[in-house]
Amino acid sequence: MRKRPISAASLLRKEYTPSSLERLQPLRQEEYTAVDIHEKCNSLVKKWNLEVNYYNSPPTPSLAKIPFSHRSYYSSLTDRLSIETIKLITASINEVGVIAFATCLQREFNIIEQIEVAIGYRRSDGFAEDVSIKNNLFKIGIGHIVVKNLLDCVRATIYTQATTPHSKFIFDSLDFKEFQGQHPDSCNRIYIPTN
């Protein structure tokens, strides 16, 4: 059986659905606060039975034996933690192991170097929960949890370079602002704690 080709007219009839990032932007122009996201992150740690840990020296726990895009970066952290000031947040599930991590390099500036959630545990994989912000539903996941815990750990201005719509949504929903000008390491987002 041959598939029928999709016509241009049928593509035009398909309604456009804005991304989470696109829906979040207008809300941030108003009196947006990330409090709801922070509270949801805290409740998800309990609901999903996650263990969230902080490291600033070796040894670091091994990643779970599941697909990670930046496994070699993570492997280099044990050596780097001995000679550099780096904060590492991991999220683990007992039966699986470390399923996500976030790192912040602390030099002249605090810079989030990497966040990663293992394949199978990402929002796009369905590992997410809804949170309502001004009557709009957004999905948050483990990426939000590791970044939120990194913010709690560092408690200072942090820069990052968000390169994908997924990472931009995570950072922007946690109250990072777009950053332009003289920025370290081509960073395009900044978080300034309010208290």
HELIX and SHEET records of a PDB file:
HELIX    1   1 ALA A    8  ARG A   13  1                                   6    
HELIX    2   2 SER A   20  GLN A   29  1                                  10    
HELIX    3   3 VAL A   35  LYS A   47  1                                  13    
HELIX    4   4 ARG A   71  ILE A   83  1                                  13    
HELIX    5   5 ARG A  123  ASP A  125  5                                   3    
HELIX    6   6 ILE A  142  VAL A  154  1                                  13    
HELIX    7   7 PRO A  165  SER A  173  1                                   9    
HELIX    8   8 PRO A  184  SER A  186  5                                   3    
SHEET    1   A 7 LEU A  50  TYR A  55  0                                        
SHEET    2   A 7 ILE A  86  ILE A  93 -1                                        
SHEET    3   A 7 GLY A  97  GLN A 106 -1                                        
SHEET    4   A 7 ASN A 110  VAL A 117 -1                                        
SHEET    5   A 7 ILE A 158  THR A 160  1                                        
SHEET    6   A 7 ARG A 189  TYR A 191 -1                                        
SHEET    7   A 7 LYS A 177  GLU A 178 -1                                        
SHEET    1   B 2 GLU A 129  ILE A 133  0                                        
SHEET    2   B 2 ASN A 136  ILE A 140 -1                                        
END                                                                             
